[in-house]
Amino acid sequence: MNQSNYQFGSENTRIAIVTGGAQGMGRAVSELLARNGVSVVINDVNKSAVETVAAELEELGLNVKPVAGDVTSSKDVDRLVNETIAEFGSVNILVNNAGVLRPTKVIDIEESEWDFVVGVNLKGTFLCSKAVLPYMQTQKWGRIVNFSSTAGKNVSTVGGAHYTSAKAGILGFTRHLAKESAGYGITVNSVCPGLIDTEMVNSTISEEKKQEYANSFPIKRLGQVREVADLVGFLVSDKAAYITGASIDINGGDLMI
Ligand SMILES: NC(=O)c1ccc[n+]([C@@H]2O[C@H](COP(=O)([O-])OP(=O)(O)OC[C@H]3O[C@@H](n4cnc5c(N)ncnc54)[C@H](O)[C@@H]3O)[C@@H](O)[C@H]2O)c1
């Protein structure tokens, strides 16, 4: 992965938390930020996976720290932020990437599955944002990027209505928090990926179905994690200071609105 030459505030504001960073887009974002001089706390509910990823990145000489925890637990989220502060002294970049998807049709969604999918995607985004705000407000510099999806603007390609609802909710939360935070030098934006080649997709649909979807997009392939990481890298950099409350599509032309 190459460096992108982004600047992230001053020297003491280059501290990030990336949730769900043990694989997929969260891992790619963690690596891109760390390669650009950001100290990155990588969170994931999968303890062994996040520790392995952090060890791999540390071997490359990157400044990362793993903190296992569930973003739907305020206790875990408080510990995540406290450990970040203890290690690096502050936190100024938050990437709310952790998410789960289930393909269930509405008629078959159990209440517990609704709560799980909406909880990880939407409540997790709220809890982590709330926990970092005091530090960003004090420093008068902050960047929050929330992972919505094409699903948030349209209908999920492979997920169910709980996933679509949660991702639409993230867009509303993003706009509202952006308005509340602008006066503190904090920007809040969403990214809306289309179908990206990750475990989330590979564990949900067959290779044949993937190809079928790929052929239906104007750019006839799935997106790559690095492409989404580059977008996030730009949004959390100084160059994106005038972008807030936005939702940026990255979907190979699948949705044009
Ligand atoms: N892959 C796609 O096509 C696609 C498209 C649009 C949006 N998204 C969104 O992008 C984000 C990343 O997706 P991905 O494809 O890389 O997913 P992924 O499934 O490959 O990785 C998600 C990571 O989040 C972690 N996680 C799950 N629940 C968690 C919790 N409660 N607390 C902390 N970590 C948790 C998982 O352990 C996993 O490591 C998600 O929010 C997803 O909904 C994905």
The ligand as an SDF file (V2000), in Angstrom:
LIG
                    3D

 44 48  0  0  0  0  0  0  0  0999 V2000
  -18.6100   -5.1000    1.7350 N   0  0  0  0  0  0  0  0  0  0  0  0
  -19.5350   -4.3550    1.1860 C   0  0  0  0  0  0  0  0  0  0  0  0
  -19.9460   -4.5820    0.0550 O   0  0  0  0  0  0  0  0  0  0  0  0
  -20.1070   -3.1810    1.9340 C   0  0  0  0  0  0  0  0  0  0  0  0
  -20.8830   -2.2640    1.2120 C   0  0  0  0  0  0  0  0  0  0  0  0
  -21.3780   -1.1360    1.8520 C   0  0  0  0  0  0  0  0  0  0  0  0
  -21.1170   -0.9100    3.1850 C   0  0  0  0  0  0  0  0  0  0  0  0
  -20.3780   -1.8270    3.8800 N   0  0  0  0  0  0  0  0  0  0  0  0
  -20.1080   -1.5170    5.2820 C   0  0  0  0  0  0  0  0  0  0  0  0
  -18.7190   -1.3020    5.4160 O   0  0  0  0  0  0  0  0  0  0  0  0
  -18.2840   -1.6780    6.7220 C   0  0  0  0  0  0  0  0  0  0  0  0
  -17.1430   -2.6940    6.6070 C   0  0  0  0  0  0  0  0  0  0  0  0
  -17.6120   -3.7850    5.8390 O   0  0  0  0  0  0  0  0  0  0  0  0
  -16.6960   -5.0280    5.4320 P   0  0  0  0  0  0  0  0  0  0  0  0
  -17.2750   -5.5490    4.1690 O   0  0  0  0  0  0  0  0  0  0  0  0
  -15.2760   -4.6720    5.4960 O   0  0  0  0  0  0  0  0  0  0  0  0
  -17.1060   -6.0190    6.6110 O   0  0  0  0  0  0  0  0  0  0  0  0
  -16.3850   -7.3010    7.2310 P   0  0  0  0  0  0  0  0  0  0  0  0
  -17.4990   -8.1930    7.6700 O   0  0  0  0  0  0  0  0  0  0  0  0
  -15.3610   -7.8470    6.3210 O   0  0  0  0  0  0  0  0  0  0  0  0
  -15.6660   -6.6710    8.5110 O   0  0  0  0  0  0  0  0  0  0  0  0
  -16.4210   -6.1030    9.5460 C   0  0  0  0  0  0  0  0  0  0  0  0
  -15.6230   -6.1800   10.8210 C   0  0  0  0  0  0  0  0  0  0  0  0
  -16.4400   -5.6140   11.8710 O   0  0  0  0  0  0  0  0  0  0  0  0
  -16.2690   -6.4150   13.0220 C   0  0  0  0  0  0  0  0  0  0  0  0
  -17.4330   -6.2770   13.9170 N   0  0  0  0  0  0  0  0  0  0  0  0
  -18.6570   -6.8270   13.7680 C   0  0  0  0  0  0  0  0  0  0  0  0
  -19.4250   -6.5340   14.8180 N   0  0  0  0  0  0  0  0  0  0  0  0
  -18.6940   -5.7610   15.6400 C   0  0  0  0  0  0  0  0  0  0  0  0
  -18.9400   -5.1580   16.8930 C   0  0  0  0  0  0  0  0  0  0  0  0
  -20.1230   -5.3000   17.5090 N   0  0  0  0  0  0  0  0  0  0  0  0
  -17.9570   -4.4400   17.4880 N   0  0  0  0  0  0  0  0  0  0  0  0
  -16.7440   -4.3030   16.8740 C   0  0  0  0  0  0  0  0  0  0  0  0
  -16.4460   -4.8800   15.6810 N   0  0  0  0  0  0  0  0  0  0  0  0
  -17.4110   -5.5940   15.0750 C   0  0  0  0  0  0  0  0  0  0  0  0
  -16.1270   -7.8290   12.4850 C   0  0  0  0  0  0  0  0  0  0  0  0
  -15.5580   -8.7160   13.4340 O   0  0  0  0  0  0  0  0  0  0  0  0
  -15.2680   -7.6030   11.2410 C   0  0  0  0  0  0  0  0  0  0  0  0
  -13.8950   -7.7180   11.5390 O   0  0  0  0  0  0  0  0  0  0  0  0
  -19.5300   -2.2120    7.4140 C   0  0  0  0  0  0  0  0  0  0  0  0
  -20.1340   -1.1890    8.1610 O   0  0  0  0  0  0  0  0  0  0  0  0
  -20.4280   -2.6060    6.2580 C   0  0  0  0  0  0  0  0  0  0  0  0
  -21.7890   -2.6250    6.6330 O   0  0  0  0  0  0  0  0  0  0  0  0
  -19.8740   -2.9510    3.2850 C   0  0  0  0  0  0  0  0  0  0  0  0
  1  2  1  0
  2  3  2  0
  2  4  1  0
  4  5  1  0
  4 44  2  0
  5  6  2  0
  6  7  1  0
  7  8  2  0
  8  9  1  0
  8 44  1  0
  9 10  1  0
  9 42  1  0
 10 11  1  0
 11 12  1  0
 11 40  1  0
 12 13  1  0
 13 14  1  0
 14 15  2  0
 14 16  1  0
 14 17  1  0
 17 18  1  0
 18 19  2  0
 18 20  1  0
 18 21  1  0
 21 22  1  0
 22 23  1  0
 23 24  1  0
 23 38  1  0
 24 25  1  0
 25 26  1  0
 25 36  1  0
 26 27  1  0
 26 35  1  0
 27 28  2  0
 28 29  1  0
 29 30  1  0
 29 35  2  0
 30 31  1  0
 30 32  2  0
 32 33  1  0
 33 34  2  0
 34 35  1  0
 36 37  1  0
 36 38  1  0
 38 39  1  0
 40 41  1  0
 40 42  1  0
 42 43  1  0
M  CHG  2   8   1  16  -1
M  END
$$$$
